[in-house]
Amino acid sequence: MDEAVPDLVERDRLGADGIGALLAACGGGSGGKGSGSASGGAWAFTDDRKKKVSLGHTPQRIVAFTGTAAALHDFGADTRIVGVFGPAKLPNGKPDPQAGGLDVDKVTVIGNAYNQFNVEKYASLSPDLLITHMYEPGALWFVPDDRKDKIAQLAPSVALTASRTPLVKIIERYAELAGALGADLTAKRVTDAKARFEKASAELRAAAKANPVKVLDCSGSADLFYASNPGINADLMYDTSLGVDLIVPDHLDKGGYFESLSGENADKYRADVLLLDNRTATLQPKDLASKPSWAQLPAVKAGQITPWSSEPRFSYAGATPLIEQLTEAIRGAKKVR
């Protein structure tokens, strides 16, 4: 198994390595409140570590994890983002899907993958704030443990939870942060995105009720097949709340994000629909085709496989297409178990 893959897939193991064991418009999340204005004056925000960051002015030079920056972009709070770290560009130079609508050519990429965080390049940007996800308490996503102290000396950080909390609450926290950074949460693009999100959610609920097929969220690597836990992943928690019948693995790995299965046991959970992790470091259907246990899965035989963004973008605009995609998959699926 390629060592680059578990760094992205096995969140529970990553906590020990220092990046974590692998949110109406604002104010609804747990953790804190933001203040300040785009025109100047003191600024403060309490993140999901219950840590209050106070500055003499609204942050002007922000460096953020790519997915975090993309979510802030969706709320209109990306004008002060000067750098990103994490998957930003594909090998062909095009934006990584995690970048969403963020123009990655207008920011400095200080590390395009885990453990590529370039501290010297980060320092050269004169950052006044770092923002990232937090999958495990206190662990800054994609901030390498062996450099975290040096990174912390350069600018304060804000971390918002990305798991164990319902999707809507996380989106609300990102909206709150965006508002504190000066975004207009009443802007038409924001309110339209929220309305579309609510419509999509209602349609998913109706589809799940009309066609109660069984769904497995999963991820593939060279040697292991991962069955994801809908009780800990924010988007899966939300899907479950809308009535989607998601399979719950019965022997979860440490950390609780998934159950890792050997290639020979990939057919342990037999679902009608597979939601397959589509991140660049994971295997896709064409890569898995030669594995006998994969080929024997009923959903694979029926061609009922749908891409799954296992690291969703925490904004209404980012989450809605995923909900719509799942709705379409459920509506068109047949029970094949």
N, C-alpha and C positions, 0 to 999 in steps of 0.2 A: 504494500500500500504506500502510495506517494506521501511523504511526510508533510507536504504542503496541504493535503486535503484534510487530515484531522485537525489541523490548526484552525480551519474554518468550520468544520462540521462538528467536532466534538467539543461543544462549549463547556461541558462539565470539566473536562481535563484542562482547559485553558485557564481556568481560575488559578490553578496552581502555578501556571506559567506567567501570570500577571496581567491577563487581559480579560479575565472573567471566565467562569466555567462555560464557555464558548462562546400625550401623550396627548347647545348654545355655543361659543367660540373658544372661551378660555376660562381658566380658574377652576375647572372641575376635577383636576387631578390631586393626588395626595402629595404633600411635600413642601409647598411654599408659594410665595408670591414674588412678583417682580415689580420694579418701579424704575422710573427714569424716563427720559424723553430723548427723541432724536436731535433736538435742538441744543442739548447740553444739560448741565446740572448733574447732581449726584445720581448714581445708578446702583441698584442692588437687586439681587435675585437669590432666592433660596432654592437649591436644587434638591434632588431626591436622595441625597445623602444627608439631608437636613443641614447642609452647609451653606451659609450665607456669603455670597461674594459681593463685596462693596467696592465701587470704584468712584473716582471723582467726576466721571463723565460716562456717558453711554459708550460702550465698547465700539471702537472704530476699526480695529484690525483683528478680525476673528479667524481662527484656524479651527476647523471642525472635521470630524469623521465624515466621509463622503455622504453616507445615508442621512446623517444629521443635517448636513448642509443642504441636501436636496429637500428635506422636509421644511426647513426654514425658507428655502426658495419658494415653495408652494404657498407659504403664508405671506410672501413678500418681504422677507427679512434677510435677504442674501446680499444686499449691497455692500455690507461691511466684511464679507467673507473674502479673505485674501489668500487662503491656503486650505487644502484638504489633505487628509490621510486616509488610506483605505482604498478599496477598488474604485478607481476613477476612470481609467482608460483600458480598453481591450488591446491585445497585441497589435491589432490593425490600426490603432490610434483613435478609434471611435469611442464615445463615452460608454462606460460600464453601465448596465441597467440600474445599478444602485444610485447612479448620479441623477436619475430622473430628468427633470428639465433644467438642472444646473448646467451652465456653460463651463465645462471643465477647462476650456482653453483660456478662460479669463482669470483663472486662479492658479496658484502654484501647487503642484502635487509634491508633497514632501515624503511620500511613500505610497506606492500603488498596491502594496500587499502587506500582510502582517509581517512584522519585524523589519520592515523597510523604513520605519520612521526615522527621517534624517534630522537629527537634533540641530546640526549646524545650519541647515536650510531653514528649519523652523525659527531659529534665533534671528536669522537674517531678515525675517518678515516683521520683526519687532511686534510680536503679538501682544494684545492686551487681554485676550480671553481665548481659552480652548474649550470646545464643546464636543461632547461625545455621548454615546449610549452607555448604559450600565446594565449588563445582563446578570451580574452577580453583585451583591452589596459591596460598594467601595472599589470595584474593579473597573477601570476606565478602558472601554472597548478600543482595541487596536493601539493602545499606548503600551509599548513593551516594558515589562517589569524591570529589566536591567538598565533602563534609561529614565524611569519614571521620576526619580528624584531630581535629575538634571532638568527634565522637561518642566516639572512643577516650579522650579526656580525662575523660569522665564515668564510665566503668566499664570494667573489663577484659572481654575477650571470649573465648568458646570457639567454635571452628569445627570441625565434623565433616564429613568428605568426603562427597560425594553422587554421585560418578561415578567411573568407572574402577576400581571396587571392587565385587566381587560383593555383591548385595543382602543376603545373610545376614550378611556381615561388617559392613555398615553398621548393620543392625538391632542386632547385638550391641554395637556401640559406643554406640548410643543407650541400650541397656539398661544399659550400664556407667555412662554419665553419669547416667541416672535413679537408679541405685543409689547413686551418690555423692551425689546430692541428697536421699537419704533414702527413696526408693521401696522397697517390699517386693517384690522380684522373685520371691518364692515365693507371692505372693498368687494366689488361684484365678483371678482374671480374667486374670492374666498367663500362668500355666501353661496355662490353657484356650486362650488365644489362640495360644500356641506350638504346642499339640497340633493345633489346627485348621489352622494354617499348614503343619505337616508333613504332615497328611492331604491337604490341598489340593495340595501339591507332588507327592505321590505320584500323585494322580489326574491332574494335568496331564501328568506323565511318561507315564502309561499311555495317556492320550488322544492325545498326540503320536505315540506308537508305533503305536497302532491306526489312526489316521487322519492320515498324514503330509502334511497340506496345507501350502502355502507361505503365509507370513504377512508382511505389510509393516506396520511401525509408521510412521505418517505424521502430518503436521500441515498444515493449510491456512490460507493468509492471502489477502488480496485479490489479490495479484499472483504469489505463489509457492506452490509445493507442496513440502513437505519430506519426504524419505525418511530416516528415522532410522537411526543406526548401532547395531546390537546389540552392538558390541564396546566401547562406551564408556558407555552408559546402564546403570545398575546393575540395574534390573528386567529389561531385555532380556538382559543378560548371564546373569541367573539363568534366564530362560525358555530360553535357548539351552542352558544346562547340563542342563536337564530334557528336552532333545530336540526342542524346538520349532524348526521350520525357518523361521528368520527371514531375510528378504532382506537382504543386505549391499550398500549402495550402493557403486558402483565409482569415483565421483569426489567424494569428501568435501570439504566446504568447510573452510576454515581452522578449526581447533579440533577437527574430527573428529566432531562430534555428528550431522551429517546432510549430505545432498546437497540443495541447493536447486535446484528445477526450475521453469522457467517454466510458466505455465498451459498452454501448448500442448504441453509435454513431460511433463505429469503422468502420462501413461500409459507412461512408460519402463519401470517395473517392474510386471509383471503378476502379481498375487498371487491366491490363492484367498480369503484373508481380509484385510481391512484393519482395523488397530487405529488409530482416528482420535483424535488429541489432543482431549480434551474440556475444556481450560481455557477460561475465559470469554473470553479475548482471541483465541481461534482460531475459524476457520470450521467450522461443522457441516454435515452432509449437505444440509440444506435450503438453506444458504448457497452450497454448491458445485454445486447441481443445474444451474445455468445454464451451467456451464463444460463445453464439449464433450468435452475430454479426460477429465474426471472421469466424465462420463456413460458413456464408452466403456470404462471399466475393468471387467474381467470380474466382480470382486467386487462392484462397485456394481450392475451389471446383475442379479446374483444376490441382492442384498440382504444380502450377507455383510460387514457393517460393524459393528464393535464399538467402543464408547467406550474410550479409553485415557487413563489418568492419567499424563501424561509426567513429572510431578513427584510420585512416589509418597510416601506417608507411611511413614517408616522405623521401623515397628513391626510386630510380628506381626499385630496387629489391623488395621493399615492396609493391609498388603500382601496379606493373605489374600483379601479380596473381589476384588482384581484378578486373582489367580491363578485363582480359581473362575470368574470371568467369561470369562477366556481359555479355560479348559477347556471350558466350555459352548459357546463359539464354535467351537472345533476339533471337538468331538464332532458338532456339527450341520452342519458345513461339507461342501460337495461340491467336488471339484476342477473348476474352471471355466476354467483358463487355456488 
